Structure formats: C-alpha cells, structure tokens
Amino acid sequence: MSNTSWKIGRLFGIRLEIHFSFLLLLGFYIYLGHQAAGGRGALSLGITIILVFVSVALHELGHCLTAQHYGIKVPRIVLMAIGGMAQMGSIPREPRKELIITINGPLVNFAIAIVLFLLLALKHHDFGYVAQGLANTLKQYVSSAPVRVPYRPWSLTWDTFVWGLLAWNVAMGLFNLLPIFPMDGGRLLRASLATRLPYLRATQIASLLAKILAAIGIGWALLISHHYLLAILFVFIWIGGEEELKFVRIIDQYAGKTIRDVMVRPPNDLTNVQFAKLQLAPDWLVDDYTAALFSNAGATFAVYGGGEVIGVVYSDELWDAALPPSRRTVS
C-alpha cells in the first residue's frame, strides 16, 4: 500500500491496488446518478462504474499475463480514475514482444464485448437489433444530443448493466487503439516503427503524433461534443506521453550497463540507512530493473556481493546523471 492507493487483492501473483482518484470518480458518478434519478440512479451508476473497472482490470491482466509469459515481472496493477496502470519490471525492447503484450489488452475488451453481444442476441433473438442498440449506446458517449438507447437508463435490470458493459468494452477497446502514446495504439505504433528505427527515435515519433492527436481530441471534446471529462482524459494522456518519452530517453542512456557501472561506494555507517526492499547484485543489467530503480523517488538500493553491501544505488542520482547539465539538480 502507498499513500495514494490501497491493496484490494492479488491475481496471478500481481498485487491489485485501487487509487484514491478512482474513489473520487465513483463518488462523482454516484452523485450524478442521484441527481438524475435519486437513490436508484445512484446505485445503478455506481454498479456500472464498478463493472467497468472490472473490465479495466481484465484489460490490464491481458497485458500483464502476456508480459509474465515473456519473463517480465509485474509487481502491481493500479486502478485510477483515468484507467488502469500496470507496473512492469522492464520495458520490452523487442518490437514483436511489445506488439503482442500491447494488443492483448484491447483484445480482452473485444472478447468480453463478443460474449455480452451474443448473450443479448440470444435473449432478443435479433442480431440486427443488438447491433443497432450498440451503435446508439456508443453514439451517446460522443454526442451531446439525445440518443434513444435499447434499455431503461437508471434502472437496476440485467439489460441495463449488460448493454452498458457491452458498449463500454467496445469503446474501451477502440479508444485504446487510437495511435496516441502512451495508450495501446501509440505503443503499437512505436513497436511497428521500432522494427525499422532505433527504439528512442520510434518513441519520439510516436510521442509527436500523440501530441497532435491529443490536441485535436481536447479541442473536439471541449468545442464540439462538450464532454469535459474526455478533455481532461486527453490532457492526462498528453502528460503521460511526455513522461514516457522522458523515461525512455533516460533508460536509453543506461542501455547495456550493469549495476556495477552505476553503483557508488556505500557509507561507512549503514545503521541508519533505509534500503529499498529490492536487493541488487553488481552483474545485473540496469535494463532489467528499470521499474524499481526509476519509479521510487528518493530510494536507496543496496548492492550485495559476498554476503555484504559492496555498493549503493541512489534512484535520484540515476535520474540526475541522465539529465543534461542545464536540468540537473543543484545542491
């Protein structure tokens, strides 16, 4: 548990956490439901949001289980207001692996959608009716005009939740395939480019395209569809793309280096040193432990050799050394 997220379970050895922002989002939608239809509306929308985030967790598991298949450690999944985040032990540099790991997230959403679509088709005995109902339900997500949907909004019925979950999974799968880095579509683009270009250059191109598309998305959400939450989401995507590019730039500078190359002499007195949980060995590659080394600000890692501490690695110094002189911390 961190200061901003709490553990709610463990799946396939992966810690599942819920971020405080998700609770804020859930509370916000419960409030909207109550404003629209009283207690029934609050309960209906609250259940819908929880079911949607179950789908988000399954989407992330699609990524994580594939990553585990390739030997990549996945410590945790965090469910946040803007979606899910899987923390992986390293970023796969092989384009084929990144393609497969990335595509399996949206494929989970489409698999869920197919099952729900077939359930509705079996109930209503009409594939065309379900297809039209799905189209109308999706249309209400992008249009500010009233749209007729095939279920009773705010009701606590099987139909309400299945239609909503069907539409959300289709929308989630399609939205994630937009080539906006760092979403799945942007990662697929980066992996495709990386088959012909250096990894950093591929990331830079994907990031530039992402900024253009995110800016268009923000403008469309604010000026045309008036979906302000979607505009906020595009802003976070823009920021996430910038952070990912910065991270890849820094990691690129440590490519092929070992822990021995970046460690420093340990302090004479280790009594009061608070070491991070991960214990390092001098011959390990920095590439294999990027998530731990670069995502724990202020952490101190012990490097062991012969049963004793022979060096330490400071995460802040790793960041600082990789930055250009103009951006380094002045002490």
N, C-alpha and C positions, 0 to 999 in steps of 0.2 A: 504494500500500500504506500502511495506517495501522499503529499499534502493535497493533491487535487484529484486523486482517483482512488477507488476502493475495489478490492478484490471481491468478485461475486461468484467465482468458481474456477474450475480448471478443466480444459478439454484437450485431450491428446497431449498432455504434458505442457500445455500452453496456459499461462495464467490469464484469465479473462477479467478485465477491470472496467469499471464504469466511471467516467469522468464527471465532475460536478456540472459541467456545461450540459450534459445530457439531461440531468435532473431539472435544470433550468428550462430546457426545451420542453420536457414533458410537462412541467408545471404550466408553461405558457400555453401549450395546446389544450390542456385540461381547462384552463381559464377560457380560451376561445370557445371550446365546446359548451361550457357552462353558459357563456354569454349568448350562444346561439340556441341552445335547447335545454337549458337547465341541467339538472343532475344527470339525466340520461345522456345528454350530449357530451358532458364532461367524461363520463365513463366510457362512452363509445369511442371518443377521440383518444382518450388515454390508452385504451386497449389497442387501438390501431397503431399508435406510435410505438408501443412495446413490441407488437408483432413485426412492425417494420424493422426495428433494431435487432430482432432475432434474425431477420433476413440479412441485415448488415453484418452480424457476427458470422453467419454462414458464408457470406461473401468473403470475409477475411480469412475464414478457415480454408476456403478454396485456395487462396494464395499460400497460406501457412503450411498446409499439409503437403503441397507440391514442393515448397521450399525444403521441408524436412526430408522429403524423398531424395533431394539432391544433397543432403547432408548439412544444410544450413540450419543453425539453431534459431528457434523463435521463442524468446522468453515470454512475450505477452501480447495480448490484443487489448486495445483501449477503445471503448465506445464513447464517442464525443458527440456534441450537438451537430457537427458538420459531417459526421460519418465515423467510420472505423479506422484505426491505425494499427498496423501490425509492426512490431519492433523485431527486425531480423538481425541476426548476429553479424551478417555481412551482406553487401550488395553484390549479387551475381554479375560478374563482368562478361560472361559468355552470353552473346545475344540470344542463342537458342534457349538457354535456361531462363533468361529474363522473359522471353516471349511466352513460354509455357507457364511459368509462375504467374505472370500478369493476367493472361487470358482466362485462367481458371477461376478468377473472382467473378467476372461478369457471367461466365458460363453457369455458375451456381445459380445466379439470379434467373437466368433464362430457363434452367431446369425446373426451378420452383414454379416459374410462371407457366410452363407447359403443363405441369401436374395440376395446378389450380384451374387452368383453362379447360382441361379435359374434365375435371370434376364439374365445372359449371355447364359444360356442353352435355354431359351425361344427365345432369339434372333437368336442363331445359330442352334437351333433345333437338338442339338447333345450334350448329357451329356458327352460322351467319349472325345469329342474334348475339352470341357471346363476343364475336369479333367486333361487331358494331358497338356493343356495350363497352368493350375495352377501349375502342377508339374514342368514344365520348368521354370516358373516365379520364383518359390521358389528356384529352383536349382541355379539361377543366384545370389541369395543372399549369397550362401555358397561356390560357385565355382569361381575361377579366370579365368576359361576357358570360351570362348564364348558360349552362350546358345541361341537357337532360341526361341523367345517368340511370342505369337499369336497377337501382336499388334505392332504398329509403335512407337518405342521409340521417345521421344521428341515431339510428335505430340499433338495437342490440341483437341483431339477427345474424344467422350464418352467412346469408348473402352479402350483407354489408361488409363484413370482415374479409370474406374471400375475394369479392370484387376489388376492395381497396388494396389488399395484399397482392393480387394479380397485377393491378396497374402499377403499384409501387415497384415491384420487382422488374417489370418491363422497363419502367422509367429509369430505375437504378442501373440496370444493365446497359441501356443505351447511353445514358448520361456519362457513365464511367468510360465509355468507348470514345467520347469526344477527345480529339488529339490535343488536350490541354494538360500539360505537365504540371504537377506530378500525378494526375489521375491515370487510370489504367491505359486509356487511349494514348496519352502522352508517353507513357513508358513503352508501349508497343511501338510507337513511332521512334523513340530513342533506340530501342533494341534493333529495329529494322535498319536505322541509319548506322548503328554500330557494326553492322556486318561489312560496311564499306569505309567507315571513318573511325578515327580514334574515339574512345568512349567519351572523353571530355568534350570533344568537338560535337559529337552526336547530342550530348546533353545540352550544349549551348544552343544548337539549332532548335531542338525541341522546346527549350525554355523560351526562346524568342517567339516562336509561333504561339506558344501558350499565352504569352503576354498580349499578343494581338487579339487572339480569340477571347481571352478573359475580358479584355477591354470592351470588345463587341458585346459579350454576354452581359456585362454590367450595364452598358447603355440600353440594350434591349430590355433587360429586367426593369430598369428604372423608368424608361420613357415609353415603352410600348405595352408590355404585359403588366407593369405595375406590381410585380412580385418582388417586394423589397427584401424578403429573406433570401431569395435566389441571388439578388445582387450582392448581399453580404457573403453568401457562399462563394461567389466568383472572386470577391476580394480576398477571402481566405485562400482560395486556390492560387491566386496570383502570388500571395506571400509564401505559400508552401512551395511553389515553383522556384522562387528566389532562394529560399533556404536550401532546397535540394541541390540547386546549381552550386551554391557556395560550398555545400558539403562535398560534392563530387570534386570540385576544384582542389579542396584541401586533401581529400583522400588520394587524389591523383599524385600529389607530391610525395605521398608515403608509399606508393605502389612498389612492391618488392622489398621493402625494408623490414627488418626484424625488430623485435622488442629491444634487442641489444643495441640497435642503432639509435633508439630514441630514449633509452633509459639514462638516468643520471645517478651519481653516487648517492647512496642513502644517507640520511642524517646520522650523526654519531649516536644520538639518543632516540630510540624508536618507541619509547614508553608512551608518549602522548600522541603518537601519530595514529590517526584514524584511517586505516586502509579500507579500500573498497572490497567487496566480497570476492570479486574475481582475482585469483592469484595467477600471475603471468610467469612464463618461462622465457629465457633470453632468446631461444631459437624460434619462437613463434612468429608468424608473419603478422604485421600490423593489419593487413587487409582482412584477416580472419576475425578480428575483434573490433571492427570499426564501431559497431553499435554501442558496445560497452565503453570504449575509450573516448568516444566523441559525444556521447549523449548524457554523460554525467558531469555537469559543470562543477569544477572545484574538487573533483575526486582525485585521490592518490592511490595508485596501484603498486603493490609490492611485486618485485621480480625475484623469484626464488631459484637458487642453484645450490646443489649440495645440501639441501635442507635448511638453508638460511637465506636471509634477504641480502641479495647482492646488488640491488638497484631499485629505483622507484621511477614510476612514470606519472607525471602530473598532466591531467587532461587539459587544463588551461594552458599549459606550456606547449602542448601539441598544437592546439588551435593557434596560439600566438606565433609560434615559429613558422607556421604555414602561411600567415598573412604577409602581405607586402609591408615594408617598413613604415609606410605612412599610416597604416591601420593597426599597428601593434600597440599593445598596452604599455603605457608609460609608467614606470614605477620609480 
